[in-house]
């Protein structure tokens, strides 16, 4: 009974439900009630911002909860675990519309990852490019022989080429990606790092959202225009050719950050605030409300 109670507590605090009272579970025991109340207040405020007007069919990514949901008329009809951005490469909160998906995608290394991760790795390991199935390209798309590049100059100097990872099971985007154009260059995609979905805390990416069930998501998005079987998907992937498939109608996706959420039995889950965002909201809510100043601001806006 004690083990069952510990596991229940761990699930409510989004921890690995193993019944073992380790450091993370002890830390959750020590969270005071006042902090949990503040956590609820912060998330109620987020709900006030984000949920008004949301209706019909849409996808919702819960960053701190590491979950992707499909909602239809306020009912969850499908869900998938996800991996999100590391605390120093946070997944942003925004909304968009998925316009197409791409099978067997290539991956062009983004500038930040190129400078901070990939170029230093190439300097340490001359076989890095071959092992990662990457090619070097000019900005006009012409392939460059990496043996003719002085890699020791980078990343200290600006890199004049593009690095592109070819399609395949080891591609950083996996075998399919879902594109909704946005200023953050964030999208949903498959991943070769499947084992990480078994972790309770899944902040592993460089900002994009890795989906545990990408083929189910593809079927869901394409259901009104084509019925894809698992065998048909397997044929597409075996061909290894990049194919773009446009949606007949762009599909809404909302990316939000919740550190509390309700359970089916009416309880609450308290997720770790992985990006340390709650306290700023609580501090703003705790500020005194000066009605006189608010009336002046409204009057000034009317006059303008």
C-alpha distance (Angstrom), angle and dihedral (degrees) to the residues before:
residue distance angle dihedral
X1 . . .
X2 3.82 . .
X3 3.81 92.1 .
X4 3.83 90.1 49.1
X5 3.81 90.5 50.5
X6 3.82 92.0 49.9
X7 3.82 91.2 49.0
X8 3.81 90.4 49.7
X9 3.82 90.1 50.6
X10 3.82 90.6 48.4
X11 3.80 92.4 51.5
X12 3.81 90.0 50.2
X13 3.81 89.2 53.9
X14 3.81 95.3 42.8
X15 3.79 94.2 -113.2
X16 3.79 130.4 137.8
X17 3.82 101.5 -76.0
X18 3.81 96.8 -137.9
X19 3.83 98.8 128.0
X20 3.81 90.2 -120.4
X21 3.81 116.7 127.6
X22 3.79 98.4 -138.4
X23 3.84 130.2 156.2
X24 3.82 95.2 -74.5
X25 3.80 92.6 50.4
X26 3.82 91.6 47.2
X27 3.81 89.2 50.8
X28 3.82 89.9 52.0
X29 3.83 89.9 50.3
X30 3.79 88.2 57.0
X31 3.82 96.7 54.7
X32 3.82 105.7 114.6
X33 3.80 121.5 -129.6
X34 3.81 90.7 -116.6
X35 3.81 90.7 60.0
X36 3.80 91.0 51.3
X37 3.80 90.5 50.3
X38 3.81 88.8 52.0
X39 3.80 89.1 49.1
X40 3.81 89.8 55.0
X41 3.82 90.9 47.6
X42 3.81 91.8 51.9
X43 3.79 92.3 50.9
X44 3.80 94.1 45.7
X45 3.81 86.2 55.9
X46 3.81 90.4 50.4
X47 3.80 89.1 51.1
X48 3.80 89.7 52.7
X49 3.81 89.6 54.2
X50 3.77 99.9 42.5
X51 3.78 114.7 26.6
X52 3.79 101.8 57.0
X53 3.78 109.8 107.8
X54 3.81 96.0 9.4
X55 3.80 107.9 135.4
X56 3.78 142.6 133.1
X57 3.82 120.6 32.5
X58 3.80 118.3 -16.8
X59 3.79 142.9 137.7
X60 3.79 119.9 -115.8
X61 3.80 123.2 -163.3
X62 3.80 114.7 -158.9
X63 3.81 102.5 -158.5
X64 3.81 100.2 -169.2
X65 3.81 91.0 38.4
X66 3.84 92.3 51.6
X67 3.81 92.1 -135.2
X68 3.80 139.0 122.3
X69 3.81 118.0 -153.8
X70 3.78 135.5 -171.0
X71 3.79 110.5 -147.4
X72 3.77 125.8 -167.0
X73 3.81 117.4 -176.6
X74 3.82 91.1 -18.5
X75 3.82 93.3 -51.3
X76 3.81 123.4 114.2
X77 3.80 106.4 -127.0
X78 3.82 100.2 169.2
X79 3.79 138.3 7.9
X80 3.78 140.7 -177.7
X81 3.80 135.5 -171.0
X82 3.80 113.5 -111.1
X83 3.79 139.5 -167.2
X84 3.81 117.0 -133.5
X85 3.80 139.3 -170.4
X86 3.78 123.2 -55.6
X87 3.83 115.4 -108.9
X88 3.81 89.8 -99.9
X89 3.86 92.2 46.5
X90 3.76 100.6 39.8
X91 3.79 125.4 -167.9
X92 3.83 106.1 -120.7
X93 3.80 127.2 -128.9
X94 3.82 112.1 -116.1
X95 3.80 142.9 111.5
X96 3.79 134.9 -117.3
X97 3.80 145.0 150.4
X98 3.79 124.8 -98.1
X99 3.81 106.5 -127.8
X100 3.79 102.9 174.3
X101 3.76 145.2 -6.3
X102 3.78 127.1 -137.5
X103 3.80 125.2 -145.4
X104 3.81 118.6 -150.6
X105 3.81 92.1 7.9
X106 3.76 126.9 -164.5
X107 3.80 118.1 -134.8
X108 3.79 121.3 -137.8
X109 3.80 106.3 -159.9
X110 3.84 109.7 -115.8
X111 3.83 117.4 -124.8
X112 3.82 96.7 -108.5
X113 3.81 94.4 49.1
X114 3.81 89.6 42.8
X115 3.81 93.6 54.9
X116 3.80 99.6 37.9
X117 3.79 102.9 34.1
X118 3.79 118.7 10.3
X119 3.82 104.0 42.7
X120 3.84 93.2 48.6
X121 3.83 88.4 47.9
X122 3.84 91.5 52.7
X123 3.81 90.4 51.2
X124 3.80 90.3 52.9
X125 3.80 96.1 42.9
X126 3.85 121.1 32.1
X127 3.82 89.8 -166.4
X128 3.80 93.8 57.0
X129 3.83 96.6 100.4
X130 3.81 94.7 49.5
X131 3.81 93.1 45.1
X132 3.83 91.6 50.2
X133 3.84 92.3 44.8
X134 3.83 91.7 -121.3
X135 3.79 130.6 155.5
X136 3.81 130.4 -160.8
X137 3.81 116.3 -125.9
X138 3.78 137.5 -178.0
X139 3.81 115.4 -124.2
X140 3.81 87.5 -101.1
X141 3.82 90.7 57.6
X142 3.81 101.9 -102.7
X143 3.80 116.0 141.5
X144 3.82 117.8 -117.4
X145 3.81 127.2 -155.4
X146 3.84 105.3 -116.2
X147 3.82 90.1 -152.5
X148 3.81 88.7 70.5
X149 3.81 94.5 56.1
X150 3.81 122.8 94.6
X151 3.82 96.9 -135.8
X152 3.80 92.5 -177.8
X153 3.83 89.1 76.1
X154 3.80 91.5 64.9
X155 3.00 144.8 118.7
X156 3.80 87.2 7.5
X157 3.82 88.3 66.5
X158 3.80 127.1 44.8
X159 3.82 110.2 -86.4
X160 3.84 109.6 -125.5
X161 3.83 97.1 -160.3
X162 3.79 141.4 61.7
X163 3.79 124.6 -117.0
X164 3.79 115.0 -146.9
X165 3.79 127.8 -174.4
X166 3.79 113.1 -143.9
X167 3.84 122.7 -128.5
X168 3.77 118.2 -82.3
X169 3.80 143.6 105.5
X170 3.82 90.6 -75.1
X171 3.81 93.6 54.9
X172 3.82 112.6 123.4
X173 3.83 89.0 -123.3
X174 3.79 93.4 48.5
X175 3.80 116.0 -142.0
X176 3.82 102.7 -41.4
X177 3.80 138.1 26.7
X178 3.80 132.5 -168.3
X179 3.80 116.1 -141.3
X180 3.80 128.0 -153.3
X181 3.84 105.8 165.1
X182 3.81 111.7 -122.9
X183 3.79 141.4 152.8
X184 3.82 92.0 -108.7
X185 3.83 95.0 59.8
X186 3.82 87.4 -131.4
X187 3.81 122.7 145.9
X188 3.81 142.7 154.0
X189 3.79 119.0 -96.1
X190 3.78 148.3 156.8
X191 3.82 119.4 -100.7
X192 3.81 138.6 -153.5
X193 3.84 87.9 -140.3
X194 3.81 92.9 86.1
X195 3.80 96.6 148.6
X196 3.81 91.3 65.6
X197 3.82 90.5 69.9
X198 3.80 86.1 73.2
X199 3.82 90.7 66.4
X200 3.81 121.1 95.7
X201 3.81 91.8 -140.2
X202 3.80 110.3 49.4
X203 3.83 108.1 179.0
X204 3.81 96.0 132.4
X205 3.81 108.8 121.2
X206 3.80 133.0 87.8
X207 3.81 91.6 -113.5
X208 3.81 104.7 -62.3
X209 3.80 122.3 103.5
X210 3.81 117.9 -109.0
X211 3.82 113.2 -154.0
X212 3.81 122.9 -147.5
X213 3.83 93.9 -155.7
X214 3.81 104.3 36.7
X215 3.82 97.5 153.4
X216 3.80 91.6 52.9
X217 3.81 87.9 50.8
X218 3.82 91.0 50.6
X219 3.81 91.1 52.0
X220 3.80 90.7 48.5
X221 3.80 93.5 51.6
X222 3.81 93.7 45.2
X223 3.81 97.8 40.4
X224 3.82 95.2 106.9
X225 3.80 94.8 51.7
X226 3.81 107.2 29.7
X227 3.80 138.1 5.1
X228 3.79 109.1 -134.2
X229 3.79 118.2 -162.0
X230 3.80 124.0 -153.9
X231 3.82 88.6 -111.4
X232 3.82 91.6 54.5
X233 3.80 90.9 49.7
X234 3.81 89.6 49.5
X235 3.83 90.3 54.0
X236 3.82 91.7 50.5
X237 3.79 91.6 50.1
X238 3.81 93.4 45.4
X239 3.82 90.4 55.4
X240 3.81 88.3 59.0
X241 3.80 92.8 -154.2
X242 3.79 119.7 135.7
X243 3.81 108.6 -111.7
X244 3.80 126.7 -178.5
X245 3.80 118.2 -150.2
X246 3.82 117.1 -169.3
X247 3.78 121.6 -150.5
X248 3.79 115.8 -121.4
X249 3.80 87.2 -132.9
X250 3.83 125.2 19.9
X251 3.81 110.7 -108.4
X252 3.84 120.3 -136.2
X253 3.80 119.3 -121.1
X254 3.80 125.6 -176.3
X255 3.81 121.6 -164.9
X256 3.80 112.7 -158.3
X257 3.79 138.9 165.8
X258 3.82 117.8 -128.4
X259 3.81 124.5 172.4
X260 3.81 92.8 177.8
X261 3.78 129.4 39.7
X262 3.77 136.7 163.6
X263 3.78 127.5 -107.4
X264 3.80 129.0 -137.8
X265 3.80 91.0 -102.5
X266 3.82 93.2 54.1
X267 3.80 97.3 -98.4
X268 3.80 129.7 124.5
X269 3.79 132.9 -115.3
X270 3.80 116.9 -149.5
X271 3.80 109.8 -155.6
X272 3.82 123.4 -165.3
X273 3.81 112.2 -96.4
X274 3.82 92.0 -120.0
X275 3.81 94.5 178.9
X276 3.83 96.6 37.5
X277 3.81 93.2 -122.5
X278 3.80 102.8 134.4
X279 3.79 98.4 75.6
X280 3.80 94.6 58.9
X281 3.80 90.2 56.2
X282 3.80 92.6 45.9
X283 3.81 90.8 49.6
X284 3.81 90.2 52.2
X285 3.81 91.8 48.0
X286 3.81 90.2 50.8
X287 3.80 92.9 56.9
X288 3.83 113.3 107.7
X289 3.80 115.2 -103.5
X290 3.81 110.8 -123.2
X291 3.79 104.6 -160.2
X292 3.80 93.6 -174.2
X293 3.80 92.5 57.8
X294 3.81 90.3 44.6
X295 3.83 91.5 53.9
X296 3.82 90.3 49.2
X297 3.80 91.3 51.5
X298 3.80 91.6 50.2
X299 3.81 92.1 47.5
X300 3.80 91.0 49.7
X301 3.82 91.5 49.8
X302 3.82 90.7 51.6
X303 3.81 91.5 50.4
X304 3.82 91.0 50.4
